Amino acid sequence: MCGQPRSPEATLSTLQEALKLTLEGFTAKVDNLFTETGVKDKFLMHFIDRIRSVSDVKPDGTDRAADEVLADRLQLFQQFPEFPYNPALRIPDTPVEILHVLLLGFVKYLWRDAVSRQDVEGKELLKTRLSSLDVRGLGLSRLRGHTLVQYAGSLTGGDFRSIIQVGPLVLHGLVPKGLLTVWQALGRMAALVYQPSIPDIDEYCDRLTSAIQSFLEVTALWNPNWFNKPKFHVILHLPVHIRRFGPAVLYATETFESYNHVIRTRSIHSNRHAPSLDIANAFSHMHAVRHLISGGWFMWSKTDSDPPQMTTAGSAIQASRGDAVLMKLMGMAGLPLITVEKGEHHAH
């Protein structure tokens, strides 16, 4: 069960008290405060460590006056940001995000665990079961057994969405009974979590709470070490958030995660040593091409000694705006097709 619900105001008050005690030099009290309340803020700890670095001992080994040390700490404190705490404390509380808690959390943990338990023969059997399973009734495309098993450590949320629906079936006889029971409980819980509509909120939340408790109980019986991961606590808050925000699928980030495909496609011809730089260069190149096709102006000179002139692409380049396929590939499909007269070119 959940303990006493916390509020951003109470957490912030605890952090402010910790900062005050640090300025006054009560290091032990700060550590005890964090231990008693369970509040931790790595953002604030950066500034607390800086305050603690102010020495209360002179170079000759004698103690400095308390007022002098406090003055130095306060002077350092004046250099800190106005809000030296985690910025998330300024954001209203947000609901449990089922993509990262459920699919990229429980399902990922358990699938990796199940695959790692298989020997070569077991993995081949698991691949065959996945690939031969008829999933038309689930609205899924044919499962890629080799990919789901061979690359279990680098699957996406969409892969885990498929796995959660077939996991107990394909793992039967391949994993210990206790682990299979966990998979069955996870499947029952996931079926409730992904309900798109809730006719009776009270009945639904009671069933969901019972399913969550059942999942946590069988997980604890199988391997209590899983509870070192915070997501096993976060899931307890889901019924409360569903009462407040509605069905969990309404605020799942899976839809927005699909846009990552646009970024990944820009990193195809890359050695992956500096992927961010490669992606940035690719988008910059595409932006430059769009600028030229759109008739944008730019500074250009034929030689280093010539003064730069404002110029634009010639008519042959700008005529590309009449090619519907190219416009779509460049992400300009929403713009009207334009026919540019040949010979148009400007330079000033």
Buried (B, 14 or more C-beta within 10 A) or exposed (E): EEEEEBEBEEBBEBBEBBBEBBBBBBEEBBEEBBEEBEBBBEBBBEBBEBBBEBEBEEEEEEEBEEEEBBEBBEEBBEEBEEEBBBEEBEEEBEBBBBBBBBBBBBBBBBBEBBBEBBEEEBBBBBBBBBBEBEBEEEEBEEBBBBBBBEEBEEBBBEBBBBBBBBBBEBBEEBBEEEBBBBBBBBBBBBEBBBBEEBEEEEEBBEBBBBBBBBBBEBBBEBBEEBEEEEBBEBBBBBBBBBEEBBBBBEBBEBEEBEEEEEEEEBEEEBEEEEBEEBBEEBEEEBEEBBBBBBBEBEEEEEEEEEEEBEBBBBBEBBBBBEEEEBBEEBEBEEEEEBEBEEEBEEEE
